[in-house]
């Protein structure tokens, strides 16, 4: 179950930080809406590495596709994005 607290809980920030564990972030709300997430630094590093790894895989796939299937102009790419976006 998510650990959700109002941002005013940070008045006792050490108590809030003590609740943060790997796999158990603390979510802070402001005016009843989600605003911040406090996560364990190891979990943050893992997420960051996974996202960067995926980005570089996608970029490598795009480069390979360009070499194999040919490149398109910037104007063509913009037109496709407008059409498909």
ABEGO torsion letter per residue (X at the ends): XBBBBBAAAAABAAAAAAABBBGBBBBBBBGGBBABBBBBAAAAAAAAAAAAAAAAAAAAAAAAAAAAAEBBBAAAAAAAAAAAX
